[in-house]
Amino acid sequence: MITHHSAADVPSASCLPDYIKTLTQQLNQHNYNYYVLDNPTISDYEFDQLLEELQRLEKEYPQYIQPDSPTLRIGGEITKQFVTVAHVFPMLSLGNTYSIEEIEEFDKRVQNALIEKPEYVCELKYDGVAISLIYEKGILLRAVTRGDGIQGDDVTQNVKTIKSIPLKLFGDFPDFLEVRGEILLPHQVFHKLNEEREDIGEPPFANPRNAASGSLKLQDSAEVAKRGLDCRLYLVLGENLPFETHFNSFFKLKEWGFKTPDVLQKCNSIDEIRAFINHWDTEREKLSFDIDGVVIKVNHIFQQQQLGATAKNPRWAIAYKFKAQRQLTPLLSVDFQVGRTGVVTPVANLQPVLLAGTVVKRASLHNYDIIQQLDIHDNDFLYVEKGGEIIPKIVGVELSKRLPNAQKVTFISHCPSCNTLLTRKEGEAGFYCPNEWECPPQVKGKLEHFISRKAMNIDSLGEGKIYMLLDNGLVKSSADFYNLKQELLLGLEKRITGENNEQRIVSFREKTVENMLAGIEQSKNVPFERVLFAIGIRYVGETTAKKLARYFKNIDAIANASKEELKAVDDVGEQVAESIVQFFNTVENLENVVKLRKAGVQFELNEESREPISNVLDGKSIVVSGVFSISRDEMKQKIEQHGGKNVSSISKNTDFVVAGDNMGPEKRKKAEKLGIPILSEEEFELMVNQQKIIFS
Ligand code: IVH
């Protein structure tokens, strides 16, 4: 059991190097307990305190920084160009098949080549990015992508930020070790990342694998650190390794500190292999990450060596790939949609087709480059696939069904909405419409963003109402909401076409108008940090807005800051700083901000509102789960205002869970198993109002 120093133990100068070493070791152990064993032994708060202490000491005494310092995981190193390096052992890929018969043939081939009957190990086939990790004397020296199998990209700085990858090994390890596995992005993190990207006007990633691969290639490792990448390591290479079977290699991998596959099964017959495959073909839907098949490996390393490899694949392993549900359907037309930031997304309209239980009528073609790659022609028959992920995608064209003289689908040159000439930014895959103040979907998108829940949260306005206000010329930019008057709104009419083509005129009822105006009025109390997010500066998401607001305290300071000054804020890199400067260099934006300020919207940090209301939750780690009468963000804010700390997952250090409606069953089970109290929203309210102390 590791004991840890508290920040109060001030080391004397002579033992400082040892102290830094111990602190490094302790933090690495806690990191392993949390990210690999899923069994933390200290609270997040205590961990953060220790990490901060180490950071402080490292800053003061950089000569004592350890090569496995956990502060490396925070990132900050910039890789301008990833260097290509040769693999120590070629990085082969697996032969793969979609048929059980071919697995039977693989088994026959293996049996024929061996004297003794083989035992197999079945594993999941992780759908991520393959990685090779090199350790020398137990220290992570290099992390390299597969590349062409002979050489790959050195992504060491980025990989060091992944918390489930050990920077230094535990126990008794060989001097040289290569470990291979997969970097992946769990579903939950993937969805959160895509939500954040949409918030800042970036196109979402198509699937977790693309997101993982894109993240590994980011230039700023501090950005990678925030992406929440994870890994599974499944292969050890080296000399005189301390195990004789693949199955036993995992005990060593674990002992050394690696995160290993979730499921492993020894199989001694084709029937057992078939059962494993069938089980995971359906159960995979319940996993929190993507798999695209299972891998079957000969267990004995000696037998693996006897079998050897072809030029491309080892003969001792094979991948069974799950059939992606795929259909062939004709293309009816291609639409081009314009989003809030002007990015143009091509969407294929398809003849409706049943795929994995749902009817698919449309599929995103993502961007110009993808249309080019697929080389789609009018009326082509397209293959639509649904893998582990929810969004169907076009994976190919059936050339034999192409009509003679069919014309190639071309990307539009002008905005489908406002006819402005589209432009393309250096290094970006898509085109966008630069007419941000007049182009209707961009104007509407900006307004919708402004009123959205995480921004000004004006829920008495919605898409339909915004259409009506736009149609009647009452709003053009967000500041116009604050000039709306009852008499203007009451008379508004809109013609709508019903299901049977009958025409109806609708107008706002008095109650609706009252609600709309009350919602707008209330939004004047929304704190500055959310206003800063609401005004829609490209790349400024919720968190960046918070950090900017806290650092600069008011809008004038932000508007007048230079790029360098902006970059002093944690989270703000070149791209974000550039975008902020550009925003405030645009007259329309400045005018809108001035009008919003005149209307009474908050453009200054209100320090008072951030003062704690009470300390009743002081030092408590709290998890919120489910739906409450207030938004989850408001619930979290409340916890902070009473001195509590929000944590995202339940561990034995969680003090209690506040459960709303529909609390996740897994979370409930975990809380019950660990004996963590679960409070209802009402009980929590009583607690913070100090009418009843539930427990001490
Ligand atoms: S073993 C010598 N095991 O699938 C081949 N690969 O071509 C060693 N993959 O290259 C690979 N899950 O990127 C192995 N449990 C698993 C895997 C796995 C995913 C990937 C890996 C490999 C590709 C197949």
Boltz pocket constraint, residues with backbone or C-beta under 6 A from the ligand:
constraints:
  - pocket:
      binder: B
      contacts: [[A, 92], [A, 93], [A, 94], [A, 95], [A, 123], [A, 124], [A, 125], [A, 126], [A, 127], [A, 129], [A, 130], [A, 131], [A, 181], [A, 182], [A, 234], [A, 235], [A, 261], [A, 295], [A, 314], [A, 317], [A, 319]]
      max_distance: 6.0
